Amino acid sequence: AYHDRLFCGDVATETRFARSWAAWENALASIEHDGPPGEAPADYSRAFARLENHYFRNSAFLEEDGQILRDAPLLKDIPGTIVQGRYDMICPPVSAWRLAARWPGADLRLIPAAGHALSEPGISAELVRIMDALRQ
């Protein structure tokens, strides 16, 4: 039903529902808030909500639940870093821990005072550290 509203062809309706979607997602993504968020720009909201909705409607383009964990050992020769916020309510830390446990080349970095958002200071700082190390 939400998909139908995000793709109904009436820009005002699509924007109204997309802004609600984006506000909900953004409220969950960060542990730091200065009160209710302002209204997100229409184009951003529509693109953001439609993209996420497309992935959800297509089961994230996975064949089945558990596929990522099942196939994680295939990454054994590929190193990678998982940056995970301790208070992430979108992708819970247990998911990152389970992936790291099954991916031999994974380096799990748990960020103590962070949620899901890239804009969280601890998340962005850790990502910069990782990129700087890769540059060396």
C-alpha positions in Angstrom: 0.0 0.0 0.0 2.8 2.4 0.8 4.5 1.6 -2.5 1.3 2.6 -4.3 1.4 6.0 -2.6 5.1 6.6 -3.3 4.5 5.9 -7.0 0.9 7.1 -7.6 1.8 9.8 -10.1 0.6 12.7 -8.0 3.7 14.6 -6.8 1.9 16.1 -3.8 0.7 12.7 -2.5 4.1 11.1 -3.2 5.9 13.9 -1.4 3.6 13.7 1.7 4.1 10.0 2.1 7.8 10.2 1.2 8.4 12.9 3.9 6.8 10.7 6.5 9.0 7.8 5.4 12.1 9.9 5.6 11.2 11.4 8.9 10.7 7.9 10.4 13.9 6.6 9.0 15.9 9.6 10.1 14.4 9.5 13.6 15.7 5.9 14.0 19.1 6.5 12.3 20.8 8.8 14.9 21.0 8.9 18.6 21.5 12.6 18.7 18.4 14.8 18.1 17.6 18.5 18.6 13.9 17.8 18.6 11.6 17.1 15.7 13.3 17.3 12.4 12.4 19.9 9.9 10.6 19.0 6.7 13.0 17.3 4.3 13.2 18.7 0.7 10.6 17.1 -1.6 13.0 15.7 -4.2 15.2 14.2 -1.5 12.3 12.6 0.4 10.8 11.1 -2.8 14.1 9.7 -4.0 15.1 8.3 -0.5 11.7 6.7 0.2 11.3 5.3 -3.3 14.8 3.8 -3.3 14.3 2.1 0.1 10.9 1.0 -0.7 12.2 -0.6 -4.0 14.7 -2.6 -2.0 12.2 -3.7 0.6 9.7 -4.8 -2.1 12.4 -6.8 -3.7 13.7 -8.5 -0.5 16.9 -6.5 -0.9 17.5 -8.6 -4.0 18.4 -11.6 -1.9 17.2 -15.1 -2.7 16.2 -15.9 0.8 16.4 -14.8 4.5 19.8 -15.7 5.9 21.6 -15.6 2.5 24.2 -13.0 3.5 25.2 -15.0 6.6 25.1 -18.3 4.7 27.3 -17.0 2.0 29.7 -14.9 4.2 32.4 -17.7 4.1 32.7 -17.0 0.4 34.4 -13.7 1.3 37.2 -15.5 3.2 39.9 -14.1 0.9 38.5 -10.6 0.8 39.3 -8.4 3.8 36.7 -5.9 4.9 35.7 -3.7 7.8 32.3 -3.5 9.4 31.6 -0.2 11.1 28.6 -0.7 13.5 26.9 1.8 15.8 26.2 0.3 19.3 22.7 1.8 19.3 21.8 1.2 15.7 18.0 0.5 15.6 17.9 -0.1 11.9 20.7 -2.8 11.6 21.1 -4.1 15.2 24.7 -4.8 16.4 24.0 -8.5 16.7 23.7 -8.6 12.9 27.1 -7.2 12.4 28.6 -9.5 15.1 27.0 -12.5 13.3 28.4 -11.4 9.9 31.9 -10.8 11.4 31.8 -14.3 13.0 31.2 -15.9 9.6 33.4 -13.7 7.5 37.1 -14.7 8.2 38.5 -11.5 6.8 36.2 -9.1 8.6 37.3 -6.5 11.1 34.3 -5.4 13.2 34.5 -1.9 14.7 31.7 -1.3 17.2 31.2 2.5 17.8 30.1 3.0 21.4 28.1 6.2 21.0 26.5 5.9 17.6 23.4 4.7 15.8 23.0 3.9 12.1 23.7 7.2 10.4 26.9 8.1 8.6 26.4 11.6 10.1 27.0 10.2 13.6 30.4 11.6 14.7 31.8 8.3 15.8 30.8 6.5 12.6 32.2 9.2 10.2 35.4 9.5 12.2 36.0 5.7 12.1 35.3 5.6 8.3 37.8 8.4 7.8 40.4 6.5 9.9 39.7 3.3 7.7 40.1 5.2 4.5 43.2 7.0 5.7 44.7 3.6 6.6 43.8 2.2 3.2 45.5 5.1 1.5 48.8 4.2 3.2 
